[in-house]
Amino acid sequence: TVARARKIQKFLSQPFFVAQQFTGLEGKYVTIADTIRGFKEIVEGRHDAIPEQDFYMAGTIDEVVAKSQLRKG
């Protein structure tokens, strides 16, 4: 779906070490395996209930889930 594609687009905006001075966000190392796992889970619809903005500048899919849970309270 378009919603999942937009989440993938945001998810791939991982905070890079080289961009830290511009974004103010600490860079994170994410393994290719973690990236693929997150991508797969998004495509499968396992995170359809999570708002799109929670995927932006997150490292792993686990961080996306944690960010979403923090926002919910």
DSSP file (Angstrom, degrees, kcal/mol; ACC not computed):
  #  RESIDUE AA STRUCTURE BP1 BP2  ACC     N-H-->O    O-->H-N    N-H-->O    O-->H-N    TCO  KAPPA ALPHA  PHI   PSI    X-CA   Y-CA   Z-CA
    1    1 A T     >        0   0    0      0, 0.0     4,-1.9     0, 0.0     5,-0.1   0.000 360.0 360.0 360.0 165.5    0.0    0.0    0.0
    2    2 A V  H  >  +     0   0    0      1,-0.2     4,-2.4     2,-0.2     5,-0.2   0.883 360.0  57.2 -65.2 -38.1    1.0    3.6   -0.3
    3    3 A A  H  > S+     0   0    0      1,-0.2     4,-1.8     2,-0.2    -1,-0.2   0.905 108.0  46.4 -61.2 -41.6    1.0    4.0    3.5
    4    4 A R  H  > S+     0   0    0      2,-0.2     4,-2.5     1,-0.2    -1,-0.2   0.893 110.1  53.8 -68.0 -39.0    3.5    1.2    3.8
    5    5 A A  H  X S+     0   0    0     -4,-1.9     4,-2.3     1,-0.2    -2,-0.2   0.900 108.5  49.5 -61.9 -40.2    5.7    2.7    1.1
    6    6 A R  H  X S+     0   0    0     -4,-2.4     4,-2.1     2,-0.2    -1,-0.2   0.873 109.8  51.3 -67.3 -36.3    5.7    6.0    2.9
    7    7 A K  H  X S+     0   0    0     -4,-1.8     4,-2.9     2,-0.2    -2,-0.2   0.898 109.6  50.2 -65.9 -40.3    6.7    4.2    6.2
    8    8 A I  H  X S+     0   0    0     -4,-2.5     4,-2.1     2,-0.2    -2,-0.2   0.921 108.6  52.6 -62.4 -43.7    9.6    2.4    4.3
    9    9 A Q  H  < S+     0   0    0     -4,-2.3    -2,-0.2     1,-0.2    -1,-0.2   0.923 113.8  42.5 -58.4 -45.2   10.7    5.8    2.9
   10   10 A K  H >< S+     0   0    0     -4,-2.1     3,-1.7     1,-0.2    47,-0.8   0.897 110.8  56.5 -67.7 -40.3   10.8    7.3    6.4
   11   11 A F  H 3< S+     0   0    0     -4,-2.9     3,-0.2     1,-0.3    -1,-0.2   0.840 100.3  58.7 -61.0 -34.4   12.4    4.1    7.9
   12   12 A L  T 3< S+     0   0    0     -4,-2.1    -1,-0.3     1,-0.2     2,-0.2   0.409  82.2  87.0 -78.8   4.4   15.3    4.4    5.5
   13   13 A S    <   +     0   0    0     -3,-1.7    -1,-0.2    42,-0.3    44,-0.2  -0.199  65.2 169.3 -92.4  41.4   16.1    7.8    6.8
   14   14 A Q        -     0   0    0     -3,-0.2     2,-0.6    -2,-0.2    45,-0.2  -0.195  46.0 -98.0 -56.3 144.2   18.3    6.3    9.5
   15   15 A P        -     0   0    0      0, 0.0    13,-2.7     0, 0.0     2,-0.2  -0.533  44.1-154.7 -70.6 112.0   20.5    8.8   11.5
   16   16 A F    >   -     0   0    0     -2,-0.6     3,-0.8    11,-0.2     4,-0.4  -0.604  19.8-129.0 -89.5 146.9   23.9    8.6    9.9
   17   17 A F  G >  S+     0   0    0     -2,-0.2     3,-1.2     1,-0.2     4,-0.3   0.880 108.6  56.1 -59.3 -39.7   27.1    9.5   11.8
   18   18 A V  G 3  S+     0   0    0      1,-0.3     3,-0.3     2,-0.1    -1,-0.2   0.717 107.4  49.4 -69.3 -19.8   28.2   11.9    9.0
   19   19 A A  G X> S+     0   0    0     -3,-0.8     4,-2.6     1,-0.2     3,-1.4   0.454  80.7  99.6 -96.0  -1.7   25.0   13.9    9.2
   20   20 A Q  H <> S+     0   0    0     -3,-1.2     4,-2.4    -4,-0.4    -1,-0.2   0.862  78.8  53.9 -55.8 -40.8   25.1   14.3   13.0
   21   21 A Q  H 34 S+     0   0    0     -4,-0.3    -1,-0.3    -3,-0.3    -2,-0.1   0.749 116.2  39.7 -68.1 -21.8   26.5   17.8   12.8
   22   22 A F  H <4 S+     0   0    0     -3,-1.4    -2,-0.2     3,-0.1    -1,-0.2   0.799 124.4  34.6 -94.5 -34.7   23.6   18.9   10.6
   23   23 A T  H  < S-     0   0    0     -4,-2.6    -3,-0.2     2,-0.2    -2,-0.2   0.727  91.0-135.2 -93.5 -24.5   20.7   17.0   12.2
   24   24 A G     <  +     0   0    0     -4,-2.4     2,-0.4    -5,-0.4    -4,-0.1   0.501  67.3 121.4  78.0   3.2   21.7   17.2   15.8
   25   25 A L  S    S-     0   0    0     -6,-0.2    -1,-0.3    -5,-0.1    -2,-0.2  -0.838  71.0-110.6-102.6 136.8   20.9   13.5   16.1
   26   26 A E        -     0   0    0     -2,-0.4    -9,-0.1    -3,-0.1     2,-0.0  -0.406  37.2-114.1 -63.8 134.0   23.4   10.9   17.2
   27   27 A G        -     0   0    0    -10,-0.2     2,-0.4    -2,-0.1   -11,-0.2  -0.357  31.3-153.9 -67.7 150.0   24.4    8.6   14.4
   28   28 A K        -     0   0    0    -13,-2.7     2,-0.6    30,-0.1   -11,-0.2  -0.977  12.2-135.0-130.6 141.4   23.5    4.9   14.8
   29   29 A Y        -     0   0    0     -2,-0.4     2,-0.5   -13,-0.1   -13,-0.0  -0.847  26.3-177.7 -92.9 123.0   25.0    1.8   13.4
   30   30 A V        -     0   0    0     -2,-0.6    -2,-0.0    29,-0.1   -16,-0.0  -0.986  22.7-128.3-123.5 125.9   22.3   -0.6   12.0
   31   31 A T     >  -     0   0    0     -2,-0.5     4,-2.1     1,-0.1     5,-0.2  -0.304  20.4-118.4 -69.3 156.2   23.3   -3.9   10.6
   32   32 A I  H  > S+     0   0    0      1,-0.2     4,-2.6     2,-0.2     5,-0.2   0.862 116.2  57.1 -61.8 -35.3   22.0   -4.9    7.2
   33   33 A A  H  > S+     0   0    0      2,-0.2     4,-2.3     1,-0.2    -1,-0.2   0.907 107.3  47.0 -63.2 -41.6   20.2   -7.8    8.8
   34   34 A D  H  > S+     0   0    0      2,-0.2     4,-2.4     1,-0.2    27,-0.3   0.885 112.1  50.6 -67.0 -38.5   18.3   -5.4   11.1
   35   35 A T  H  X S+     0   0    0     -4,-2.1     4,-2.6     2,-0.2    -2,-0.2   0.927 112.2  46.3 -64.2 -45.1   17.4   -3.2    8.2
   36   36 A I  H  X S+     0   0    0     -4,-2.6     4,-2.7     2,-0.2    -2,-0.2   0.902 111.6  51.8 -64.8 -41.4   16.1   -6.1    6.1
   37   37 A R  H  X S+     0   0    0     -4,-2.3     4,-2.4    -5,-0.2    -2,-0.2   0.931 112.3  45.8 -60.9 -45.5   14.1   -7.4    9.1
   38   38 A G  H  X S+     0   0    0     -4,-2.4     4,-2.1     2,-0.2    -2,-0.2   0.920 112.8  49.8 -63.1 -44.6   12.5   -4.0    9.6
   39   39 A F  H  X S+     0   0    0     -4,-2.6     4,-2.5     1,-0.2    -2,-0.2   0.924 111.8  49.0 -58.6 -46.3   11.8   -3.6    5.9
   40   40 A K  H  X S+     0   0    0     -4,-2.7     4,-2.3     1,-0.2    -2,-0.2   0.906 109.9  50.7 -62.1 -43.8   10.2   -7.0    5.8
   41   41 A E  H  <>S+     0   0    0     -4,-2.4     5,-2.1     2,-0.2     6,-0.5   0.875 111.1  48.9 -64.4 -37.2    8.0   -6.4    8.8
   42   42 A I  H ><5S+     0   0    0     -4,-2.1     3,-1.3     2,-0.2     5,-0.2   0.941 111.6  48.6 -66.4 -46.9    6.8   -3.1    7.3
   43   43 A V  H 3<5S+     0   0    0     -4,-2.5    -2,-0.2     1,-0.3    -1,-0.2   0.873 108.9  54.0 -60.4 -38.1    6.0   -4.8    4.0
   44   44 A E  T 3<5S-     0   0    0     -4,-2.3    -1,-0.3    -5,-0.2    -2,-0.2   0.588 115.4-117.2 -74.1  -9.9    4.1   -7.6    5.8
   45   45 A G  T X 5S+     0   0    0     -3,-1.3     3,-1.3    -4,-0.5    -3,-0.2   0.621  71.8 135.9  86.4  13.1    2.0   -5.0    7.6
   46   46 A R  T 3 <S+     0   0    0     -5,-2.1    -4,-0.2     1,-0.3     3,-0.1   0.669  78.6  38.5 -69.1 -15.0    3.1   -5.9   11.1
   47   47 A H  T >  S+     0   0    0     -6,-0.5     3,-1.4    -5,-0.2    -1,-0.3  -0.018  73.4 122.8-125.2  29.8    3.4   -2.2   12.0
   48   48 A D  T <  S+     0   0    0     -3,-1.3    -1,-0.1     1,-0.3    -2,-0.1   0.784  73.1  58.4 -61.8 -27.5    0.4   -0.7   10.2
   49   49 A A  T 3  S+     0   0    0     -4,-0.2    -1,-0.3    -3,-0.1    -2,-0.1   0.615  85.9  93.6 -79.5 -12.1   -0.9    0.7   13.5
   50   50 A I  S <  S-     0   0    0     -3,-1.4     5,-0.1     1,-0.1    -3,-0.1  -0.687  85.2-112.3 -84.8 130.6    2.3    2.8   14.0
   51   51 A P    >   -     0   0    0      0, 0.0     3,-1.5     0, 0.0     4,-0.3  -0.267  22.3-118.7 -62.1 147.2    2.1    6.4   12.8
   52   52 A E  G >  S+     0   0    0      1,-0.3     3,-1.9     2,-0.2     4,-0.4   0.845 108.9  62.5 -54.5 -40.5    4.3    7.2    9.8
   53   53 A Q  G >  S+     0   0    0      1,-0.3     3,-0.9     2,-0.2    -1,-0.3   0.737  91.3  66.9 -64.6 -21.6    6.2    9.9   11.7
   54   54 A D  G <  S+     0   0    0     -3,-1.5    -1,-0.3     1,-0.2    -2,-0.2   0.655  93.9  59.7 -73.2 -13.5    7.6    7.3   14.2
   55   55 A F  G X  S+     0   0    0     -3,-1.9     3,-1.0    -4,-0.3   -42,-0.3   0.626  82.1 106.2 -85.4 -14.7    9.6    5.7   11.4
   56   56 A Y  T <  S-     0   0    0     -3,-0.9   -45,-0.2    -4,-0.4     3,-0.1  -0.501  94.4  -9.2 -76.0 129.8   11.6    8.9   10.7
   57   57 A M  T 3  S+     0   0    0    -47,-0.8     2,-0.3    -2,-0.3    -1,-0.3   0.827  95.9 138.3  55.0  39.3   15.2    9.0   11.8
   58   58 A A    <   -     0   0    0     -3,-1.0    -1,-0.2   -48,-0.3     3,-0.1  -0.770  47.4-144.5-104.3 157.0   14.9    5.7   13.8
   59   59 A G  S    S+     0   0    0     -2,-0.3     2,-0.2     1,-0.2    -1,-0.2   0.945  73.0   7.9 -83.4 -76.4   17.6    3.1   13.8
   60   60 A T  S  > S-     0   0    0      1,-0.1     4,-1.5   -22,-0.0     3,-0.4  -0.552  77.0-106.8-103.7 169.1   16.0   -0.3   14.0
   61   61 A I  H  > S+     0   0    0    -27,-0.3     4,-2.2     1,-0.2     5,-0.2   0.815 121.0  61.2 -64.4 -29.0   12.4   -1.4   13.8
   62   62 A D  H  > S+     0   0    0      1,-0.2     4,-2.2     2,-0.2    -1,-0.2   0.868 102.6  50.4 -64.4 -35.5   12.6   -2.0   17.5
   63   63 A E  H  > S+     0   0    0     -3,-0.4     4,-2.6     2,-0.2    -1,-0.2   0.854 107.5  53.9 -69.7 -34.8   13.4    1.7   18.0
   64   64 A V  H  X S+     0   0    0     -4,-1.5     4,-2.3     2,-0.2    -2,-0.2   0.940 110.2  46.7 -61.6 -47.3   10.4    2.6   15.9
   65   65 A V  H  X S+     0   0    0     -4,-2.2     4,-2.3     1,-0.2    -2,-0.2   0.914 113.3  48.8 -61.7 -44.1    8.2    0.5   18.1
   66   66 A A  H  X S+     0   0    0     -4,-2.2     4,-2.1     2,-0.2    -1,-0.2   0.908 110.3  51.1 -63.3 -42.4    9.7    2.0   21.3
   67   67 A K  H  X S+     0   0    0     -4,-2.6     4,-1.9     1,-0.2    -1,-0.2   0.907 110.9  49.1 -61.0 -42.3    9.2    5.5   19.9
   68   68 A S  H  X S+     0   0    0     -4,-2.3     4,-1.7     1,-0.2    -2,-0.2   0.899 109.8  50.6 -64.7 -41.7    5.6    4.8   19.1
   69   69 A Q  H  X S+     0   0    0     -4,-2.3     4,-1.2     1,-0.2    -1,-0.2   0.865 108.7  52.5 -65.9 -35.8    5.0    3.3   22.6
   70   70 A L  H  < S+     0   0    0     -4,-2.1    -1,-0.2     1,-0.2    -2,-0.2   0.896 107.9  51.1 -65.2 -40.3    6.5    6.4   24.2
   71   71 A R  H  < S+     0   0    0     -4,-1.9    -1,-0.2     1,-0.2    -2,-0.2   0.852 108.0  52.4 -66.4 -33.7    4.2    8.7   22.2
   72   72 A K  H  <        0   0    0     -4,-1.7    -1,-0.2    -5,-0.1    -2,-0.2   0.770 360.0 360.0 -73.7 -25.4    1.2    6.7   23.3
   73   73 A G     <        0   0    0     -4,-1.2    -3,-0.2    -3,-0.2    -2,-0.1   0.445 360.0 360.0  94.4 360.0    2.2    7.0   27.0
